[in-house]
Amino acid sequence: MKLKKIILMAIKGDKNIRRRLKEALSISEPTLYRLLTQNDDDLTKAAALQVIREELKLEDSEILEENSEEPAKIQS
């Protein structure tokens, strides 16, 4: 799962969210920058999502992208 681009932008622009994410994930500023740039799956860990929910007052459906990829079909 990935975060919506608008959520990534909101995090990049808010020092408080970034601070809380760094604390929740026990990471440094450069690591958080890398996670945001790559829209890394670590940003969808329970601790990170809790911070994002609390700070932005949003539900998971408003935070996470819909997975548009269909699973590979098994051919018989």
C-alpha positions as CSV (number, residue, x, y, z in Angstrom):
1,M,0.0,0.0,0.0
2,K,1.1,3.6,-0.6
3,L,0.0,7.0,0.7
4,K,-1.9,9.3,-1.6
5,K,0.3,12.1,-3.1
6,I,-1.8,14.8,-1.3
7,I,-0.9,13.1,2.0
8,L,2.8,13.0,1.2
9,M,2.6,16.7,0.4
10,A,0.8,17.5,3.7
11,I,3.5,15.6,5.6
12,K,6.3,17.3,3.8
13,G,4.8,20.7,4.7
14,D,4.1,20.1,8.4
15,K,7.0,20.0,10.9
16,N,4.9,18.5,13.6
17,I,3.7,15.5,11.6
18,R,7.3,14.9,10.5
19,R,8.6,15.1,14.1
20,R,5.9,12.7,15.3
21,L,6.5,10.3,12.4
22,K,10.3,10.3,13.2
23,E,9.5,9.5,16.8
24,A,6.9,6.8,16.0
25,L,9.2,5.0,13.5
26,S,12.5,5.8,15.3
27,I,14.1,7.3,12.2
28,S,16.1,10.4,11.3
29,E,15.1,13.3,9.1
30,P,17.1,12.0,6.1
31,T,15.4,8.6,6.4
32,L,12.0,10.2,6.6
33,Y,12.8,12.3,3.5
34,R,13.8,9.1,1.7
35,L,10.6,7.3,2.8
36,L,8.5,10.3,1.6
37,T,10.3,10.6,-1.7
38,Q,9.9,6.8,-2.4
39,N,6.4,6.6,-0.9
40,D,7.8,3.7,1.0
41,D,5.6,1.0,2.6
42,D,7.1,1.9,6.0
43,L,4.8,4.9,6.0
44,T,1.8,2.6,6.1
45,K,2.9,0.9,9.3
46,A,0.4,1.0,12.1
47,A,2.4,3.6,14.2
48,A,2.8,5.9,11.2
49,L,-0.8,5.7,10.1
50,Q,-1.9,6.4,13.7
51,V,0.1,9.7,13.6
52,I,-1.2,10.6,10.2
53,R,-4.8,9.9,11.3
54,E,-4.5,12.0,14.5
55,E,-2.7,14.9,12.8
56,L,-4.8,15.2,9.6
57,K,-8.1,14.0,11.1
58,L,-8.6,11.6,8.2
59,E,-9.7,8.0,7.8
60,D,-7.5,5.3,6.2
61,S,-9.6,5.4,3.0
62,E,-8.6,9.1,2.7
63,I,-4.9,8.4,3.4
64,L,-4.2,5.3,1.4
65,E,-4.3,4.8,-2.4
66,E,-6.6,2.2,-3.8
67,N,-4.8,-0.8,-5.0
68,S,-5.6,-0.9,-8.7
69,E,-3.4,-3.8,-9.6
70,E,-5.3,-7.1,-10.0
71,P,-3.7,-10.2,-8.7
72,A,-2.1,-12.4,-11.3
73,K,-4.5,-15.0,-12.6
74,I,-3.4,-18.6,-12.4
75,Q,-3.7,-20.3,-15.8
76,S,-4.6,-24.0,-15.9
